[in-house]
Amino acid sequence: MQKLKSFILESYDEMKNKVTWPKYSELQSSSILVLVASFIFALLIGLMDYVFQTGMDLFYDQF
């Protein structure tokens, strides 16, 4: 039980005093970057799905 208590106290101390937390403006720019990258990735996947589906439809319509 003492090891668990020590672990929790050390973890709390590390999170509070030893970790460098980003500023709010850095978090905003990172979040916007992730949002834009996710949107571009979703568009690319959607385009690939559309091309593949169209190709399969054309292929199966011939047989």
mmCIF file of the N, C-alpha and C atoms, coordinates in Angstrom:
data_MODEL
# 
_entry.id   MODEL 
# 
loop_
_atom_site.group_PDB 
_atom_site.id 
_atom_site.type_symbol 
_atom_site.label_atom_id 
_atom_site.label_alt_id 
_atom_site.label_comp_id 
_atom_site.label_asym_id 
_atom_site.label_entity_id 
_atom_site.label_seq_id 
_atom_site.pdbx_PDB_ins_code 
_atom_site.Cartn_x 
_atom_site.Cartn_y 
_atom_site.Cartn_z 
_atom_site.occupancy 
_atom_site.B_iso_or_equiv 
_atom_site.pdbx_formal_charge 
_atom_site.auth_seq_id 
_atom_site.auth_comp_id 
_atom_site.auth_asym_id 
_atom_site.auth_atom_id 
_atom_site.pdbx_PDB_model_num 
ATOM 1   N N  . MET A 1 1  ? 0.822   -1.194 0.000   1.00 0.00 ? 1  MET A N  1 
ATOM 2   C CA . MET A 1 1  ? 0.000   0.000  0.000   1.00 0.00 ? 1  MET A CA 1 
ATOM 3   C C  . MET A 1 1  ? 0.866   1.257  0.000   1.00 0.00 ? 1  MET A C  1 
ATOM 4   N N  . GLN A 1 2  ? 2.003   1.182  0.667   1.00 0.00 ? 2  GLN A N  1 
ATOM 5   C CA . GLN A 1 2  ? 2.904   2.322  0.745   1.00 0.00 ? 2  GLN A CA 1 
ATOM 6   C C  . GLN A 1 2  ? 3.482   2.646  -0.636  1.00 0.00 ? 2  GLN A C  1 
ATOM 7   N N  . LYS A 1 3  ? 3.749   1.594  -1.438  1.00 0.00 ? 3  LYS A N  1 
ATOM 8   C CA . LYS A 1 3  ? 4.281   1.818  -2.784  1.00 0.00 ? 3  LYS A CA 1 
ATOM 9   C C  . LYS A 1 3  ? 3.263   2.552  -3.656  1.00 0.00 ? 3  LYS A C  1 
ATOM 10  N N  . LEU A 1 4  ? 2.015   2.192  -3.541  1.00 0.00 ? 4  LEU A N  1 
ATOM 11  C CA . LEU A 1 4  ? 0.964   2.844  -4.310  1.00 0.00 ? 4  LEU A CA 1 
ATOM 12  C C  . LEU A 1 4  ? 0.826   4.311  -3.917  1.00 0.00 ? 4  LEU A C  1 
ATOM 13  N N  . LYS A 1 5  ? 0.840   4.570  -2.628  1.00 0.00 ? 5  LYS A N  1 
ATOM 14  C CA . LYS A 1 5  ? 0.740   5.943  -2.136  1.00 0.00 ? 5  LYS A CA 1 
ATOM 15  C C  . LYS A 1 5  ? 1.935   6.762  -2.619  1.00 0.00 ? 5  LYS A C  1 
ATOM 16  N N  . SER A 1 6  ? 3.120   6.185  -2.554  1.00 0.00 ? 6  SER A N  1 
ATOM 17  C CA . SER A 1 6  ? 4.331   6.869  -3.009  1.00 0.00 ? 6  SER A CA 1 
ATOM 18  C C  . SER A 1 6  ? 4.254   7.147  -4.509  1.00 0.00 ? 6  SER A C  1 
ATOM 19  N N  . PHE A 1 7  ? 3.778   6.173  -5.263  1.00 0.00 ? 7  PHE A N  1 
ATOM 20  C CA . PHE A 1 7  ? 3.645   6.344  -6.704  1.00 0.00 ? 7  PHE A CA 1 
ATOM 21  C C  . PHE A 1 7  ? 2.699   7.489  -7.038  1.00 0.00 ? 7  PHE A C  1 
ATOM 22  N N  . ILE A 1 8  ? 1.554   7.538  -6.380  1.00 0.00 ? 8  ILE A N  1 
ATOM 23  C CA . ILE A 1 8  ? 0.566   8.583  -6.640  1.00 0.00 ? 8  ILE A CA 1 
ATOM 24  C C  . ILE A 1 8  ? 1.116   9.959  -6.274  1.00 0.00 ? 8  ILE A C  1 
ATOM 25  N N  . LEU A 1 9  ? 1.769   10.063 -5.138  1.00 0.00 ? 9  LEU A N  1 
ATOM 26  C CA . LEU A 1 9  ? 2.340   11.347 -4.721  1.00 0.00 ? 9  LEU A CA 1 
ATOM 27  C C  . LEU A 1 9  ? 3.446   11.812 -5.672  1.00 0.00 ? 9  LEU A C  1 
ATOM 28  N N  . GLU A 1 10 ? 4.308   10.901 -6.089  1.00 0.00 ? 10 GLU A N  1 
ATOM 29  C CA . GLU A 1 10 ? 5.379   11.253 -7.026  1.00 0.00 ? 10 GLU A CA 1 
ATOM 30  C C  . GLU A 1 10 ? 4.818   11.626 -8.396  1.00 0.00 ? 10 GLU A C  1 
ATOM 31  N N  . SER A 1 11 ? 3.782   10.923 -8.825  1.00 0.00 ? 11 SER A N  1 
ATOM 32  C CA . SER A 1 11 ? 3.153   11.240 -10.109 1.00 0.00 ? 11 SER A CA 1 
ATOM 33  C C  . SER A 1 11 ? 2.526   12.626 -10.075 1.00 0.00 ? 11 SER A C  1 
ATOM 34  N N  . TYR A 1 12 ? 1.840   12.932 -8.989  1.00 0.00 ? 12 TYR A N  1 
ATOM 35  C CA . TYR A 1 12 ? 1.230   14.252 -8.839  1.00 0.00 ? 12 TYR A CA 1 
ATOM 36  C C  . TYR A 1 12 ? 2.299   15.346 -8.837  1.00 0.00 ? 12 TYR A C  1 
ATOM 37  N N  . ASP A 1 13 ? 3.384   15.121 -8.110  1.00 0.00 ? 13 ASP A N  1 
ATOM 38  C CA . ASP A 1 13 ? 4.465   16.100 -8.059  1.00 0.00 ? 13 ASP A CA 1 
ATOM 39  C C  . ASP A 1 13 ? 5.078   16.305 -9.444  1.00 0.00 ? 13 ASP A C  1 
ATOM 40  N N  . GLU A 1 14 ? 5.261   15.235 -10.163 1.00 0.00 ? 14 GLU A N  1 
ATOM 41  C CA . GLU A 1 14 ? 5.836   15.356 -11.514 1.00 0.00 ? 14 GLU A CA 1 
ATOM 42  C C  . GLU A 1 14 ? 4.904   16.121 -12.447 1.00 0.00 ? 14 GLU A C  1 
ATOM 43  N N  . MET A 1 15 ? 3.626   15.815 -12.405 1.00 0.00 ? 15 MET A N  1 
ATOM 44  C CA . MET A 1 15 ? 2.668   16.501 -13.274 1.00 0.00 ? 15 MET A CA 1 
ATOM 45  C C  . MET A 1 15 ? 2.551   17.986 -12.925 1.00 0.00 ? 15 MET A C  1 
ATOM 46  N N  . LYS A 1 16 ? 2.671   18.309 -11.665 1.00 0.00 ? 16 LYS A N  1 
ATOM 47  C CA . LYS A 1 16 ? 2.490   19.692 -11.224 1.00 0.00 ? 16 LYS A CA 1 
ATOM 48  C C  . LYS A 1 16 ? 3.756   20.535 -11.384 1.00 0.00 ? 16 LYS A C  1 
ATOM 49  N N  . ASN A 1 17 ? 4.910   19.969 -11.086 1.00 0.00 ? 17 ASN A N  1 
ATOM 50  C CA . ASN A 1 17 ? 6.126   20.779 -10.993 1.00 0.00 ? 17 ASN A CA 1 
ATOM 51  C C  . ASN A 1 17 ? 7.175   20.500 -12.064 1.00 0.00 ? 17 ASN A C  1 
ATOM 52  N N  . LYS A 1 18 ? 7.167   19.326 -12.663 1.00 0.00 ? 18 LYS A N  1 
ATOM 53  C CA . LYS A 1 18 ? 8.249   18.972 -13.575 1.00 0.00 ? 18 LYS A CA 1 
ATOM 54  C C  . LYS A 1 18 ? 7.854   18.953 -15.043 1.00 0.00 ? 18 LYS A C  1 
ATOM 55  N N  . VAL A 1 19 ? 6.578   19.013 -15.322 1.00 0.00 ? 19 VAL A N  1 
ATOM 56  C CA . VAL A 1 19 ? 6.094   18.975 -16.700 1.00 0.00 ? 19 VAL A CA 1 
ATOM 57  C C  . VAL A 1 19 ? 5.929   20.402 -17.201 1.00 0.00 ? 19 VAL A C  1 
ATOM 58  N N  . THR A 1 20 ? 6.372   20.646 -18.421 1.00 0.00 ? 20 THR A N  1 
ATOM 59  C CA . THR A 1 20 ? 6.163   21.953 -19.042 1.00 0.00 ? 20 THR A CA 1 
ATOM 60  C C  . THR A 1 20 ? 4.887   21.885 -19.869 1.00 0.00 ? 20 THR A C  1 
ATOM 61  N N  . TRP A 1 21 ? 3.894   22.611 -19.458 1.00 0.00 ? 21 TRP A N  1 
ATOM 62  C CA . TRP A 1 21 ? 2.616   22.601 -20.149 1.00 0.00 ? 21 TRP A CA 1 
ATOM 63  C C  . TRP A 1 21 ? 2.618   23.671 -21.232 1.00 0.00 ? 21 TRP A C  1 
ATOM 64  N N  . PRO A 1 22 ? 2.015   23.389 -22.395 1.00 0.00 ? 22 PRO A N  1 
ATOM 65  C CA . PRO A 1 22 ? 1.977   24.390 -23.475 1.00 0.00 ? 22 PRO A CA 1 
ATOM 66  C C  . PRO A 1 22 ? 1.037   25.542 -23.122 1.00 0.00 ? 22 PRO A C  1 
ATOM 67  N N  . LYS A 1 23 ? 1.303   26.663 -23.744 1.00 0.00 ? 23 LYS A N  1 
ATOM 68  C CA . LYS A 1 23 ? 0.440   27.833 -23.549 1.00 0.00 ? 23 LYS A CA 1 
ATOM 69  C C  . LYS A 1 23 ? -0.855  27.638 -24.332 1.00 0.00 ? 23 LYS A C  1 
ATOM 70  N N  . TYR A 1 24 ? -1.865  28.403 -23.962 1.00 0.00 ? 24 TYR A N  1 
ATOM 71  C CA . TYR A 1 24 ? -3.185  28.282 -24.593 1.00 0.00 ? 24 TYR A CA 1 
ATOM 72  C C  . TYR A 1 24 ? -3.105  28.549 -26.095 1.00 0.00 ? 24 TYR A C  1 
ATOM 73  N N  . SER A 1 25 ? -2.304  29.532 -26.504 1.00 0.00 ? 25 SER A N  1 
ATOM 74  C CA . SER A 1 25 ? -2.186  29.855 -27.930 1.00 0.00 ? 25 SER A CA 1 
ATOM 75  C C  . SER A 1 25 ? -1.537  28.700 -28.711 1.00 0.00 ? 25 SER A C  1 
ATOM 76  N N  . GLU A 1 26 ? -0.591  28.015 -28.078 1.00 0.00 ? 26 GLU A N  1 
ATOM 77  C CA . GLU A 1 26 ? 0.023   26.854 -28.725 1.00 0.00 ? 26 GLU A CA 1 
ATOM 78  C C  . GLU A 1 26 ? -0.994  25.730 -28.883 1.00 0.00 ? 26 GLU A C  1 
ATOM 79  N N  . LEU A 1 27 ? -1.832  25.551 -27.874 1.00 0.00 ? 27 LEU A N  1 
ATOM 80  C CA . LEU A 1 27 ? -2.870  24.521 -27.957 1.00 0.00 ? 27 LEU A CA 1 
ATOM 81  C C  . LEU A 1 27 ? -3.867  24.833 -29.071 1.00 0.00 ? 27 LEU A C  1 
ATOM 82  N N  . GLN A 1 28 ? -4.218  26.109 -29.209 1.00 0.00 ? 28 GLN A N  1 
ATOM 83  C CA . GLN A 1 28 ? -5.145  26.505 -30.267 1.00 0.00 ? 28 GLN A CA 1 
ATOM 84  C C  . GLN A 1 28 ? -4.551  26.208 -31.641 1.00 0.00 ? 28 GLN A C  1 
ATOM 85  N N  . SER A 1 29 ? -3.271  26.591 -31.861 1.00 0.00 ? 29 SER A N  1 
ATOM 86  C CA . SER A 1 29 ? -2.690  26.349 -33.181 1.00 0.00 ? 29 SER A CA 1 
ATOM 87  C C  . SER A 1 29 ? -2.544  24.859 -33.454 1.00 0.00 ? 29 SER A C  1 
ATOM 88  N N  . SER A 1 30 ? -2.199  24.088 -32.435 1.00 0.00 ? 30 SER A N  1 
ATOM 89  C CA . SER A 1 30 ? -2.088  22.645 -32.626 1.00 0.00 ? 30 SER A CA 1 
ATOM 90  C C  . SER A 1 30 ? -3.456  22.038 -32.948 1.00 0.00 ? 30 SER A C  1 
ATOM 91  N N  . SER A 1 31 ? -4.483  22.508 -32.260 1.00 0.00 ? 31 SER A N  1 
ATOM 92  C CA . SER A 1 31 ? -5.827  21.982 -32.508 1.00 0.00 ? 31 SER A CA 1 
ATOM 93  C C  . SER A 1 31 ? -6.303  22.315 -33.916 1.00 0.00 ? 31 SER A C  1 
ATOM 94  N N  . ILE A 1 32 ? -6.022  23.524 -34.366 1.00 0.00 ? 32 ILE A N  1 
ATOM 95  C CA . ILE A 1 32 ? -6.412  23.910 -35.728 1.00 0.00 ? 32 ILE A CA 1 
ATOM 96  C C  . ILE A 1 32 ? -5.663  23.067 -36.750 1.00 0.00 ? 32 ILE A C  1 
ATOM 97  N N  . LEU A 1 33 ? -4.378  22.822 -36.498 1.00 0.00 ? 33 LEU A N  1 
ATOM 98  C CA . LEU A 1 33 ? -3.591  21.991 -37.401 1.00 0.00 ? 33 LEU A CA 1 
ATOM 99  C C  . LEU A 1 33 ? -4.160  20.583 -37.495 1.00 0.00 ? 33 LEU A C  1 
ATOM 100 N N  . VAL A 1 34 ? -4.516  20.010 -36.360 1.00 0.00 ? 34 VAL A N  1 
ATOM 101 C CA . VAL A 1 34 ? -5.103  18.670 -36.345 1.00 0.00 ? 34 VAL A CA 1 
ATOM 102 C C  . VAL A 1 34 ? -6.446  18.663 -37.069 1.00 0.00 ? 34 VAL A C  1 
ATOM 103 N N  . LEU A 1 35 ? -7.258  19.686 -36.863 1.00 0.00 ? 35 LEU A N  1 
ATOM 104 C CA . LEU A 1 35 ? -8.556  19.782 -37.522 1.00 0.00 ? 35 LEU A CA 1 
ATOM 105 C C  . LEU A 1 35 ? -8.408  19.852 -39.038 1.00 0.00 ? 35 LEU A C  1 
ATOM 106 N N  . VAL A 1 36 ? -7.505  20.695 -39.520 1.00 0.00 ? 36 VAL A N  1 
ATOM 107 C CA . VAL A 1 36 ? -7.284  20.836 -40.960 1.00 0.00 ? 36 VAL A CA 1 
ATOM 108 C C  . VAL A 1 36 ? -6.723  19.541 -41.547 1.00 0.00 ? 36 VAL A C  1 
ATOM 109 N N  . ALA A 1 37 ? -5.740  18.938 -40.870 1.00 0.00 ? 37 ALA A N  1 
ATOM 110 C CA . ALA A 1 37 ? -5.155  17.690 -41.362 1.00 0.00 ? 37 ALA A CA 1 
ATOM 111 C C  . ALA A 1 37 ? -6.204  16.580 -41.413 1.00 0.00 ? 37 ALA A C  1 
ATOM 112 N N  . SER A 1 38 ? -7.070  16.508 -40.407 1.00 0.00 ? 38 SER A N  1 
ATOM 113 C CA . SER A 1 38 ? -8.127  15.494 -40.387 1.00 0.00 ? 38 SER A CA 1 
ATOM 114 C C  . SER A 1 38 ? -9.111  15.707 -41.529 1.00 0.00 ? 38 SER A C  1 
ATOM 115 N N  . PHE A 1 39 ? -9.447  16.960 -41.791 1.00 0.00 ? 39 PHE A N  1 
ATOM 116 C CA . PHE A 1 39 ? -10.368 17.276 -42.879 1.00 0.00 ? 39 PHE A CA 1 
ATOM 117 C C  . PHE A 1 39 ? -9.759  16.879 -44.232 1.00 0.00 ? 39 PHE A C  1 
ATOM 118 N N  . ILE A 1 40 ? -8.495  17.206 -44.446 1.00 0.00 ? 40 ILE A N  1 
ATOM 119 C CA . ILE A 1 40 ? -7.827  16.848 -45.702 1.00 0.00 ? 40 ILE A CA 1 
ATOM 120 C C  . ILE A 1 40 ? -7.752  15.332 -45.843 1.00 0.00 ? 40 ILE A C  1 
ATOM 121 N N  . PHE A 1 41 ? -7.408  14.641 -44.758 1.00 0.00 ? 41 PHE A N  1 
ATOM 122 C CA . PHE A 1 41 ? -7.333  13.185 -44.788 1.00 0.00 ? 41 PHE A CA 1 
ATOM 123 C C  . PHE A 1 41 ? -8.701  12.578 -45.103 1.00 0.00 ? 41 PHE A C  1 
ATOM 124 N N  . ALA A 1 42 ? -9.763  13.113 -44.513 1.00 0.00 ? 42 ALA A N  1 
ATOM 125 C CA . ALA A 1 42 ? -11.112 12.606 -44.778 1.00 0.00 ? 42 ALA A CA 1 
ATOM 126 C C  . ALA A 1 42 ? -11.502 12.833 -46.236 1.00 0.00 ? 42 ALA A C  1 
ATOM 127 N N  . LEU A 1 43 ? -11.141 13.986 -46.788 1.00 0.00 ? 43 LEU A N  1 
ATOM 128 C CA . LEU A 1 43 ? -11.431 14.243 -48.204 1.00 0.00 ? 43 LEU A CA 1 
ATOM 129 C C  . LEU A 1 43 ? -10.691 13.266 -49.107 1.00 0.00 ? 43 LEU A C  1 
ATOM 130 N N  . LEU A 1 44 ? -9.433  13.001 -48.802 1.00 0.00 ? 44 LEU A N  1 
ATOM 131 C CA . LEU A 1 44 ? -8.660  12.058 -49.610 1.00 0.00 ? 44 LEU A CA 1 
ATOM 132 C C  . LEU A 1 44 ? -9.243  10.644 -49.548 1.00 0.00 ? 44 LEU A C  1 
ATOM 133 N N  . ILE A 1 45 ? -9.607  10.211 -48.362 1.00 0.00 ? 45 ILE A N  1 
ATOM 134 C CA . ILE A 1 45 ? -10.210 8.883  -48.209 1.00 0.00 ? 45 ILE A CA 1 
ATOM 135 C C  . ILE A 1 45 ? -11.548 8.826  -48.941 1.00 0.00 ? 45 ILE A C  1 
ATOM 136 N N  . GLY A 1 46 ? -12.347 9.885  -48.829 1.00 0.00 ? 46 GLY A N  1 
ATOM 137 C CA . GLY A 1 46 ? -13.628 9.934  -49.539 1.00 0.00 ? 46 GLY A CA 1 
ATOM 138 C C  . GLY A 1 46 ? -13.436 9.890  -51.047 1.00 0.00 ? 46 GLY A C  1 
ATOM 139 N N  . LEU A 1 47 ? -12.455 10.622 -51.553 1.00 0.00 ? 47 LEU A N  1 
ATOM 140 C CA . LEU A 1 47 ? -12.168 10.616 -52.984 1.00 0.00 ? 47 LEU A CA 1 
ATOM 141 C C  . LEU A 1 47 ? -11.708 9.237  -53.446 1.00 0.00 ? 47 LEU A C  1 
ATOM 142 N N  . MET A 1 48 ? -10.835 8.600  -52.668 1.00 0.00 ? 48 MET A N  1 
ATOM 143 C CA . MET A 1 48 ? -10.381 7.247  -53.019 1.00 0.00 ? 48 MET A CA 1 
ATOM 144 C C  . MET A 1 48 ? -11.552 6.268  -53.017 1.00 0.00 ? 48 MET A C  1 
ATOM 145 N N  . ASP A 1 49 ? -12.450 6.396  -52.054 1.00 0.00 ? 49 ASP A N  1 
ATOM 146 C CA . ASP A 1 49 ? -13.623 5.522  -51.982 1.00 0.00 ? 49 ASP A CA 1 
ATOM 147 C C  . ASP A 1 49 ? -14.526 5.729  -53.193 1.00 0.00 ? 49 ASP A C  1 
ATOM 148 N N  . TYR A 1 50 ? -14.726 6.993  -53.570 1.00 0.00 ? 50 TYR A N  1 
ATOM 149 C CA . TYR A 1 50 ? -15.574 7.295  -54.726 1.00 0.00 ? 50 TYR A CA 1 
ATOM 150 C C  . TYR A 1 50 ? -14.973 6.719  -56.004 1.00 0.00 ? 50 TYR A C  1 
ATOM 151 N N  . VAL A 1 51 ? -13.671 6.901  -56.207 1.00 0.00 ? 51 VAL A N  1 
ATOM 152 C CA . VAL A 1 51 ? -13.008 6.387  -57.406 1.00 0.00 ? 51 VAL A CA 1 
ATOM 153 C C  . VAL A 1 51 ? -13.079 4.862  -57.431 1.00 0.00 ? 51 VAL A C  1 
ATOM 154 N N  . PHE A 1 52 ? -12.813 4.229  -56.304 1.00 0.00 ? 52 PHE A N  1 
ATOM 155 C CA . PHE A 1 52 ? -12.867 2.768  -56.246 1.00 0.00 ? 52 PHE A CA 1 
ATOM 156 C C  . PHE A 1 52 ? -14.284 2.265  -56.509 1.00 0.00 ? 52 PHE A C  1 
ATOM 157 N N  . GLN A 1 53 ? -15.280 2.899  -55.901 1.00 0.00 ? 53 GLN A N  1 
ATOM 158 C CA . GLN A 1 53 ? -16.672 2.483  -56.102 1.00 0.00 ? 53 GLN A CA 1 
ATOM 159 C C  . GLN A 1 53 ? -17.092 2.655  -57.553 1.00 0.00 ? 53 GLN A C  1 
ATOM 160 N N  . THR A 1 54 ? -16.729 3.774  -58.165 1.00 0.00 ? 54 THR A N  1 
ATOM 161 C CA . THR A 1 54 ? -17.063 4.010  -59.570 1.00 0.00 ? 54 THR A CA 1 
ATOM 162 C C  . THR A 1 54 ? -16.387 2.981  -60.466 1.00 0.00 ? 54 THR A C  1 
ATOM 163 N N  . GLY A 1 55 ? -15.132 2.700  -60.180 1.00 0.00 ? 55 GLY A N  1 
ATOM 164 C CA . GLY A 1 55 ? -14.414 1.685  -60.960 1.00 0.00 ? 55 GLY A CA 1 
ATOM 165 C C  . GLY A 1 55 ? -15.045 0.317  -60.827 1.00 0.00 ? 55 GLY A C  1 
ATOM 166 N N  . MET A 1 56 ? -15.444 -0.057 -59.623 1.00 0.00 ? 56 MET A N  1 
ATOM 167 C CA . MET A 1 56 ? -16.078 -1.365 -59.409 1.00 0.00 ? 56 MET A CA 1 
ATOM 168 C C  . MET A 1 56 ? -17.446 -1.407 -60.105 1.00 0.00 ? 56 MET A C  1 
ATOM 169 N N  . ASP A 1 57 ? -18.204 -0.325 -60.043 1.00 0.00 ? 57 ASP A N  1 
ATOM 170 C CA . ASP A 1 57 ? -19.494 -0.290 -60.725 1.00 0.00 ? 57 ASP A CA 1 
ATOM 171 C C  . ASP A 1 57 ? -19.318 -0.468 -62.219 1.00 0.00 ? 57 ASP A C  1 
ATOM 172 N N  . LEU A 1 58 ? -18.353 0.207  -62.812 1.00 0.00 ? 58 LEU A N  1 
ATOM 173 C CA . LEU A 1 58 ? -18.093 0.067  -64.239 1.00 0.00 ? 58 LEU A CA 1 
ATOM 174 C C  . LEU A 1 58 ? -17.646 -1.356 -64.576 1.00 0.00 ? 58 LEU A C  1 
ATOM 175 N N  . PHE A 1 59 ? -16.810 -1.920 -63.736 1.00 0.00 ? 59 PHE A N  1 
ATOM 176 C CA . PHE A 1 59 ? -16.319 -3.278 -63.973 1.00 0.00 ? 59 PHE A CA 1 
ATOM 177 C C  . PHE A 1 59 ? -17.451 -4.287 -63.923 1.00 0.00 ? 59 PHE A C  1 
ATOM 178 N N  . TYR A 1 60 ? -18.313 -4.214 -62.896 1.00 0.00 ? 60 TYR A N  1 
ATOM 179 C CA . TYR A 1 60 ? -19.389 -5.189 -62.743 1.00 0.00 ? 60 TYR A CA 1 
ATOM 180 C C  . TYR A 1 60 ? -20.530 -4.962 -63.719 1.00 0.00 ? 60 TYR A C  1 
ATOM 181 N N  . ASP A 1 61 ? -20.698 -3.740 -64.219 1.00 0.00 ? 61 ASP A N  1 
ATOM 182 C CA . ASP A 1 61 ? -21.727 -3.506 -65.225 1.00 0.00 ? 61 ASP A CA 1 
ATOM 183 C C  . ASP A 1 61 ? -21.397 -4.192 -66.551 1.00 0.00 ? 61 ASP A C  1 
ATOM 184 N N  . GLN A 1 62 ? -20.123 -4.449 -66.794 1.00 0.00 ? 62 GLN A N  1 
ATOM 185 C CA . GLN A 1 62 ? -19.729 -5.099 -68.033 1.00 0.00 ? 62 GLN A CA 1 
ATOM 186 C C  . GLN A 1 62 ? -19.995 -6.593 -68.007 1.00 0.00 ? 62 GLN A C  1 
ATOM 187 N N  . PHE A 1 63 ? -20.138 -7.159 -66.814 1.00 0.00 ? 63 PHE A N  1 
ATOM 188 C CA . PHE A 1 63 ? -20.341 -8.621 -66.739 1.00 0.00 ? 63 PHE A CA 1 
ATOM 189 C C  . PHE A 1 63 ? -21.718 -8.953 -66.329 1.00 0.00 ? 63 PHE A C  1 
# 
